[in-house]
């Protein structure tokens, strides 16, 4: 017999496990990927695979002959065809994982969607460069290009409108199950009772079948995606050029990449990596070279680090105060040990070392620390 407290503990543990199935901010997960599929999140490209979760503001890209399926938290399914770019611009869910408001931008390529039935207050829209599709629980296939947009509706009913300023000039069109709608840039909608043969021929295999959720072991969810590389300035500029309708939304997102402004103290990612010499640290190495250069230029010229070092040394017991009233602070000659360069400069025999060349002796402070 299980103690009542043990039962309650197991129940609480089960609830906690269920609540942590998706990480904070996750709105869905990849359940199937083929070929090259990646996620643009923040300032990095991440590798997508089954179990990797997606978040709002993620941009998903598929390569040639690639495909991916997303099972969303609200029960909706999205399957991306090859050479597709999809942005999860907005995806807000309530505590029951129902959609409050969702805005998905199919920027290019193919998408087959099956959206769960929404609450009366819910709002779900899929946008292409030329179409805005209002959805309330249906399934269909979309092809998006910069100059053309097409939709084949398999189930349900949707309302299709123009994009941006065109929403006011183009009246919305209602599309029912089995119908097809097409629009080219600068033209009105063209609605057909069935898709034309050329559309059916272009359909990639990955988006031809009816969508179904893929069973995924809960333990597989939450896989940390592998970082492929960082987003470059050229990447950001290319994205803005190819999708001008997203400029206002993406300008702030890519601003740091295009015009980096390091914080106070500098950006650690932009600091050069310096190789240290094998014999001692870089500071000691540079100060030693500065001392050697200062010694070769004469005792009156000192490296900044050497002069600062001298100021902390006690005055030499034999040093006399300078009578030069015009001497500036810090310009006095450094003290030298007995038998150093200054002593050798007086009554120097012909042919000996010049006075301005310090001898390399252990007692000479200008050549050793």
TAKA-V760140 format. One line per field, one symbol per residue. ss: DSSP state (~ for helix, > for strand, _ for the rest). psi: psi as a letter, one per 20 degrees, with the letter a starting at -180 (. if undefined). burial: b if it has 9 or more other C-alpha atoms within 8 Angstrom, else e. A space follows every 10 residues. Layout:
ss=???
psi=???
burial=???
//
This chain:
ss=___~~~~~~~ ~~~~~~~~~_ _____>>>>> >>>>__>>>> >__>>>>___ __>>>___>> >>____>>>> >>____>>>> ____>>>>>> >>>_____>> >>>>>>>>>> >>>>______ __>>>>>___ _>>>>___>> >>>>___>>> >>>>>_>>>> >____~~~~_ __>>>>___> >>>>_____> >>____~~~~ ~~__~~~___ _______~~~ ______>>>> __~~~~~~~~ ~~_~~~~~~~ ~~~~~~~~__ _______~~~ __________ _~~~~~~~~~ ~~~~~~____ ___~~~~~~~ ~_________ __________ __________ ~~~~~_____ __________ _________
psi=ppqhhgghgh gghgggghhj gqrpipjaqp ipqpboprpo pdkqpqpqrp hpqqrqiqpp pqapkrrqpp orhiiqpppp aqlqpppmhp npqahjkqpg ppopoohqbq ppqopqpqrh iqppppqrhi qoopqknrpr pppprhiqpq ppphqbprpp raqciihhho qqppprpirq qqpqpjrrqo pqiqqqhhgh hipqhijhqq qqqpppphii qjppqppgrq prhhgghggh hhmhijghhi ghgjhhggmp nqrpiqphij pqoppqqhnr rhghghhghh gghhhhiqii pqqhhgghhh hiqqqqhjpq qqioiipqpi jqqqqqrpjb hghiiplpqp irpqhjoqqn qhioiiiq.
burial=eeeeeebeee eeeeeeeeee bbeeebbbbb bbbebebbbb beebbbbbbb bbbbbbbbbb bbbeebbbbb bbebebbbbb bbbbbbbbbb bebeeeebbb bbbbbbbbbb bbbbbbebee ebbbbbbbbb bbbbbbbbbb bbbbbbebbb bbbbbbbbbb bbbeeebeeb ebeebbbbbb bbbbeeeebe eeeebeeeee eeeeebbeee beeeeeeeeb bbeebebeee beeeebbeeb eebeeebeeb eeebbbbbee eeeeeeeeee eeeeeeeeee beeebebbeb bbebbbbbbb ebbeebbeee eeeeeeeeee eeeeeeeeee eeeeebeeeb bbebbeeeee eeeebbbbee eeebbbbbe
//
